Amino acid sequence: MKIRRGLESEASILTAIAFQAKAYWPYAVAQLEAWRADLTVTGPYVAQTFTYVAEVNGTVAGFYSVCATDAGAVWPLEHLWIVPDRIGLGIGRALLRHAAALAAAHGVKQLTIDAEPYAEPFYIACGARRIGVIDAPLDGNPLRQRPQLLLATSFASDGEPTAD
């Protein structure tokens, strides 16, 4: 597996991965369509954020994006998506470790994560902690909440910090 900077020209591939990964969970098609704008990655977005992809055998298998903010001590993890047939193979953990190492190399101490509820166990297993929830009701699930998590960038202490 190779992790490298994402390219603006890959925006449609990244969008497809985000949509496929969200569809991995048991959401209605209508709900997935309602989220399409949130799952869309554009070329300018890739250029303006730290967006990195994981390649396996020359094919993009997942990606993440973090947004450098003026807050300094905390950056938001805005995307972390894995191609569904590659889930559970360590790609997500490698990308999260890379994101944490990148942030740490820029002096950032923590990543915030507005988590997909089904992905919370993954983030907790990686050392994130829940700091709250946001109500996110859906048709048929009025009590749904999105976990708000915090991950110390020291999670990546054995990663490879990159300040590009």
FENBEL-V316578 format. One record per residue. N is the residue number from 1. PHI is phi as a letter, one per 20 degrees, with the letter a starting at -180 (* if undefined). Layout:
# FENBEL-V316578
n=N phi=PHI
n=N phi=PHI
This chain:
# FENBEL-V316578
n=1 phi=*
n=2 phi=c
n=3 phi=d
n=4 phi=b
n=5 phi=f
n=6 phi=f
n=7 phi=d
n=8 phi=g
n=9 phi=f
n=10 phi=e
n=11 phi=g
n=12 phi=f
n=13 phi=f
n=14 phi=f
n=15 phi=f
n=16 phi=f
n=17 phi=f
n=18 phi=g
n=19 phi=f
n=20 phi=f
n=21 phi=f
n=22 phi=f
n=23 phi=f
n=24 phi=f
n=25 phi=e
n=26 phi=f
n=27 phi=d
n=28 phi=f
n=29 phi=g
n=30 phi=f
n=31 phi=f
n=32 phi=g
n=33 phi=f
n=34 phi=f
n=35 phi=e
n=36 phi=g
n=37 phi=f
n=38 phi=f
n=39 phi=e
n=40 phi=e
n=41 phi=d
n=42 phi=d
n=43 phi=g
n=44 phi=g
n=45 phi=f
n=46 phi=g
n=47 phi=f
n=48 phi=e
n=49 phi=c
n=50 phi=e
n=51 phi=d
n=52 phi=c
n=53 phi=d
n=54 phi=d
n=55 phi=d
n=56 phi=c
n=57 phi=l
n=58 phi=m
n=59 phi=d
n=60 phi=f
n=61 phi=d
n=62 phi=r
n=63 phi=b
n=64 phi=c
n=65 phi=c
n=66 phi=c
n=67 phi=d
n=68 phi=f
n=69 phi=d
n=70 phi=f
n=71 phi=f
n=72 phi=n
n=73 phi=e
n=74 phi=b
n=75 phi=d
n=76 phi=e
n=77 phi=e
n=78 phi=e
n=79 phi=b
n=80 phi=b
n=81 phi=c
n=82 phi=c
n=83 phi=g
n=84 phi=g
n=85 phi=f
n=86 phi=d
n=87 phi=f
n=88 phi=n
n=89 phi=d
n=90 phi=n
n=91 phi=f
n=92 phi=f
n=93 phi=f
n=94 phi=f
n=95 phi=f
n=96 phi=f
n=97 phi=f
n=98 phi=f
n=99 phi=f
n=100 phi=f
n=101 phi=f
n=102 phi=f
n=103 phi=f
n=104 phi=f
n=105 phi=f
n=106 phi=e
n=107 phi=n
n=108 phi=e
n=109 phi=e
n=110 phi=b
n=111 phi=d
n=112 phi=e
n=113 phi=c
n=114 phi=e
n=115 phi=e
n=116 phi=f
n=117 phi=g
n=118 phi=f
n=119 phi=e
n=120 phi=g
n=121 phi=g
n=122 phi=f
n=123 phi=f
n=124 phi=f
n=125 phi=f
n=126 phi=e
n=127 phi=o
n=128 phi=f
n=129 phi=c
n=130 phi=f
n=131 phi=d
n=132 phi=r
n=133 phi=b
n=134 phi=c
n=135 phi=f
n=136 phi=b
n=137 phi=f
n=138 phi=c
n=139 phi=g
n=140 phi=n
n=141 phi=b
n=142 phi=f
n=143 phi=e
n=144 phi=g
n=145 phi=c
n=146 phi=d
n=147 phi=f
n=148 phi=d
n=149 phi=c
n=150 phi=c
n=151 phi=c
n=152 phi=f
n=153 phi=f
n=154 phi=f
n=155 phi=g
n=156 phi=e
n=157 phi=g
n=158 phi=d
n=159 phi=e
n=160 phi=d
n=161 phi=g
n=162 phi=c
n=163 phi=d
n=164 phi=e
